Amino acid sequence: MSEPGNLDLLSDDQFRERFRAWLAANYPAELRQDSHRPFRRLRGDAAVAWLRRVQEAGWRAPAWPREYGGMGLSFRKQLIYHEELEHAGVARIIDLGETQLGPTLIQCGSEAQKAHYLPRILSCEDVWCQGYSEPGAGSDLASLRTSAVREGDEFVVNGQKIWTTHATDSTHIFTLVRTGKFAKKQQGISFLLIDLQSPGITVRPIVNLAGEDEFCEVFFDKVRVPASQLVGEIDQGWTVAKALLGYERIWIGSPALAGKALELAHTLVRELGLSGDAGVTDRLAQLAADLHDYRLLYAEICDAVADGGKPGPEVSMLKVYASELLHRLTEFNQEVAAESGGIVGDTRIGGALTDLHWQLMMARPVTIFAGANEIQRDILAKTVLGLPAEAAAKSQIKN
Ligand SMILES: Cc1cc2nc3c(=O)[nH]c(=O)nc-3n(C[C@H](O)[C@H](O)[C@H](O)COP(=O)(O)OP(=O)(O)OC[C@H]3O[C@@H](n4cnc5c(N)ncnc54)[C@H](O)[C@@H]3O)c2cc1C
């Protein structure tokens, strides 16, 4: 009953109802996000098991065209899909094969690459991580130095990637590597697919401040990669990698995480008996009003895209505002919890069981990844406000 069926025949409301029913019947209750784990994520075997269930039932890859095994949903139905995941408390999964590599291959990959990799992404036979950043090449990504030198039918790769999320859970890595030197450093970069089992690769986990081993360093020592693993043209990887950035920033700007943090804020104020404290309730009201405003802005931008617009540079605003609001909310939660806010691990506050330190620490990097907020502000200053480069730099400093 709650399988997708013929999507073309479903209204948006029917689609919502059907997906909601399927999630209610199928998502394991013990894995739900709740006030204890409002930002809960799934990774490794648990993530693969859930994604396979989603795939078998026909609910996987909402944005992929149907000819490649996706659901081919309109942008509006994709929004509903994500809203329903949040509504059901489905834990977040970083599935870069589905969200980044698949769409990139569909747009820029060869027929052989599409035929081989896309079904393996959907079935989770291959799990992908993103190898872009390097020591010295984060915001200034075009300075990357990991090299790929062509030798016959292969590239020989040497260098190092860093901050590679979930590399230890992954079977493959999609990388940006330097294949040539040109006056403009964005040229001479290529997009290469690499099997993490290849001889010469070492993956070393890094534990973050929340205690999660979610990043890795990935070292390449004379790694031989078949030339057929190049996506797009040689030296044109920058264009390949940038193709999907606008849509990525829309999803990253979702108000959902801030919404969960606000729910917890209300619970904490109630459980701590602070509802009569004007200092606390003023701050809470300000946060709630800011989230309300942000939801309206998010809906406006999403509506424009759903009506056929392309995400423009103004989507940088979403990521900046949502991530900084999340900082403010998690800081508020920690502060009102007073001494309980300093506990690392689970703590009981009245009737609520929660882990405030983990939430505070997991909120910090949201302003850094997918283009640091300072970089997004720079984009906004130049391309949306039309400030000249010098004025843009000054406004950057003020912010
Ligand atoms: C949680 C998380 C997950 C990540 N996952 C991945 C991943 O899977 N794969 C991957 O490749 N990378 C990943 N990254 C890396 C991420 O892309 C980089 O951290 C990011 O691009 C910033 O680069 P950096 O850390 O080198 O900092 P830097 O670029 O050195 O920046 C340091 C500070 O200087 C500021 N700054 C830099 N340049 C300018 C400028 N021109 N104007 C004004 N301010 C500036 C920055 O905003 C920042 O505050 C991840 C990062 C995080 C935090």
The ligand as an SDF file (V2000), in Angstrom:
LIG
                    3D

 53 58  0  0  0  0  0  0  0  0999 V2000
   32.5790   18.1210    9.4600 C   0  0  0  0  0  0  0  0  0  0  0  0
   33.4470   18.2780    8.2570 C   0  0  0  0  0  0  0  0  0  0  0  0
   33.4040   17.3270    7.2690 C   0  0  0  0  0  0  0  0  0  0  0  0
   34.2280   17.4460    6.1480 C   0  0  0  0  0  0  0  0  0  0  0  0
   34.1960   16.4430    5.2040 N   0  0  0  0  0  0  0  0  0  0  0  0
   35.0120   16.5380    4.1410 C   0  0  0  0  0  0  0  0  0  0  0  0
   35.0330   15.4920    3.1750 C   0  0  0  0  0  0  0  0  0  0  0  0
   34.3200   14.4820    3.2940 O   0  0  0  0  0  0  0  0  0  0  0  0
   35.8640   15.6080    2.1240 N   0  0  0  0  0  0  0  0  0  0  0  0
   36.6600   16.7050    1.9370 C   0  0  0  0  0  0  0  0  0  0  0  0
   37.3430   16.7650    0.9340 O   0  0  0  0  0  0  0  0  0  0  0  0
   36.6860   17.7030    2.8560 N   0  0  0  0  0  0  0  0  0  0  0  0
   35.8910   17.6440    3.9430 C   0  0  0  0  0  0  0  0  0  0  0  0
   35.9110   18.6410    4.8940 N   0  0  0  0  0  0  0  0  0  0  0  0
   36.8760   19.7380    4.7560 C   0  0  0  0  0  0  0  0  0  0  0  0
   36.2350   21.0730    4.4470 C   0  0  0  0  0  0  0  0  0  0  0  0
   35.8460   21.1510    3.1220 O   0  0  0  0  0  0  0  0  0  0  0  0
   37.2950   22.1460    4.8180 C   0  0  0  0  0  0  0  0  0  0  0  0
   37.4760   22.0790    6.2150 O   0  0  0  0  0  0  0  0  0  0  0  0
   36.8520   23.5340    4.4200 C   0  0  0  0  0  0  0  0  0  0  0  0
   36.8660   23.6710    3.0280 O   0  0  0  0  0  0  0  0  0  0  0  0
   37.7570   24.6020    5.0560 C   0  0  0  0  0  0  0  0  0  0  0  0
   39.0890   24.3510    4.7510 O   0  0  0  0  0  0  0  0  0  0  0  0
   40.2140   24.2860    5.8860 P   0  0  0  0  0  0  0  0  0  0  0  0
   39.7490   23.4010    6.9760 O   0  0  0  0  0  0  0  0  0  0  0  0
   41.4980   23.9630    5.2110 O   0  0  0  0  0  0  0  0  0  0  0  0
   40.2760   25.7490    6.4920 O   0  0  0  0  0  0  0  0  0  0  0  0
   40.9250   27.0160    5.8100 P   0  0  0  0  0  0  0  0  0  0  0  0
   40.5470   27.1050    4.3860 O   0  0  0  0  0  0  0  0  0  0  0  0
   42.3820   27.0380    6.1450 O   0  0  0  0  0  0  0  0  0  0  0  0
   40.2020   28.1840    6.5810 O   0  0  0  0  0  0  0  0  0  0  0  0
   40.5420   28.5510    7.9230 C   0  0  0  0  0  0  0  0  0  0  0  0
   39.7020   29.7810    8.2820 C   0  0  0  0  0  0  0  0  0  0  0  0
   40.0680   30.8780    7.4270 O   0  0  0  0  0  0  0  0  0  0  0  0
   38.9340   31.3700    6.7270 C   0  0  0  0  0  0  0  0  0  0  0  0
   39.2960   31.7420    5.3600 N   0  0  0  0  0  0  0  0  0  0  0  0
   39.9700   30.9960    4.4580 C   0  0  0  0  0  0  0  0  0  0  0  0
   40.0780   31.6520    3.2850 N   0  0  0  0  0  0  0  0  0  0  0  0
   39.4400   32.8410    3.4440 C   0  0  0  0  0  0  0  0  0  0  0  0
   39.1790   33.9540    2.5970 C   0  0  0  0  0  0  0  0  0  0  0  0
   39.5870   33.9680    1.3300 N   0  0  0  0  0  0  0  0  0  0  0  0
   38.4910   34.9910    3.1010 N   0  0  0  0  0  0  0  0  0  0  0  0
   38.0650   34.9890    4.3750 C   0  0  0  0  0  0  0  0  0  0  0  0
   38.2600   33.9560    5.2430 N   0  0  0  0  0  0  0  0  0  0  0  0
   38.9390   32.8970    4.7840 C   0  0  0  0  0  0  0  0  0  0  0  0
   37.9650   30.2030    6.7160 C   0  0  0  0  0  0  0  0  0  0  0  0
   36.6410   30.6230    6.5400 O   0  0  0  0  0  0  0  0  0  0  0  0
   38.2060   29.5630    8.0620 C   0  0  0  0  0  0  0  0  0  0  0  0
   37.4950   30.2490    9.0640 O   0  0  0  0  0  0  0  0  0  0  0  0
   35.1130   18.5450    6.0220 C   0  0  0  0  0  0  0  0  0  0  0  0
   35.1610   19.5120    7.0370 C   0  0  0  0  0  0  0  0  0  0  0  0
   34.3500   19.3920    8.1390 C   0  0  0  0  0  0  0  0  0  0  0  0
   34.4550   20.4230    9.2200 C   0  0  0  0  0  0  0  0  0  0  0  0
  1  2  1  0
  2  3  1  0
  2 52  2  0
  3  4  2  0
  4  5  1  0
  4 50  1  0
  5  6  2  0
  6  7  1  0
  6 13  1  0
  7  8  2  0
  7  9  1  0
  9 10  1  0
 10 11  2  0
 10 12  1  0
 12 13  2  0
 13 14  1  0
 14 15  1  0
 14 50  1  0
 15 16  1  0
 16 17  1  0
 16 18  1  0
 18 19  1  0
 18 20  1  0
 20 21  1  0
 20 22  1  0
 22 23  1  0
 23 24  1  0
 24 25  2  0
 24 26  1  0
 24 27  1  0
 27 28  1  0
 28 29  2  0
 28 30  1  0
 28 31  1  0
 31 32  1  0
 32 33  1  0
 33 34  1  0
 33 48  1  0
 34 35  1  0
 35 36  1  0
 35 46  1  0
 36 37  1  0
 36 45  1  0
 37 38  2  0
 38 39  1  0
 39 40  1  0
 39 45  2  0
 40 41  1  0
 40 42  2  0
 42 43  1  0
 43 44  2  0
 44 45  1  0
 46 47  1  0
 46 48  1  0
 48 49  1  0
 50 51  2  0
 51 52  1  0
 52 53  1  0
M  END
$$$$
